[in-house]
Amino acid sequence: MRRLRSARGQSSVELMGMLWLLLLLALGVWQIMLASWAAEQAQNASRTAARVQGRGGDADKAARNAVSSALRKGMDVQVAPEHVTVSVRIPILIPGLVVDDQHLVATRDATLPNTGGVT
């Protein structure tokens, strides 16, 4: 009987001990999802800009309008003939956790082949 009383509440203590690990795991998964979302947005913007450039439009403006407003702040668009490169910063869940965020950039490019008949 005494042994039963000493184990009382043990599962609650174990849950509280593991709760920080579950929270850390959830933050890691969310950060990975943010990184893949930023990469997808950059790819979409580069393809849109390449299509607009192929039709004689403003590729930079098209790329900026193709991404979500949250990613436009640190966005870089490089336009070359038949080629567009878009770079966006990957959002960080906990600001200040990363000191140098210059490497946290998703860069994607798209090439529109020359279809104007000029070789």
C-alpha positions, 0 to 999 in steps of 0.5 A: 500500500505504501508503494502505491502512494509513493508513485502517485503523480509520477506521470505528471512529473514525467510529462512536465520533464518532457514538455520542453522537449516537445515544445522544442521539437514543435519549434524545429518543425515549424522553422523547417516549414517556414524555410520551405515556404520561403523557398517555394515563394522564391521559386514562384516569384522567379518563374513569374518574373521570367514569364513577365520578362519574356513578354516585355514587362517589368520582371522586378515588379512582377517578382515582388508582387508574387511573394507574400508581403512578409517576405518582401522586406529582405528580397533581392531580385536579379534580372538578366536576359532570359534569367531571373534570380530571386532571394528572400530571407527565411523568417526566424521564429525566435529573433535574436537566436541567430546572430548572422542571418545573412546565410538564411536566404532562400535563392531560386532562379528561373530561365525563360528560353529565347522563343523570339526566333533570334539565335 
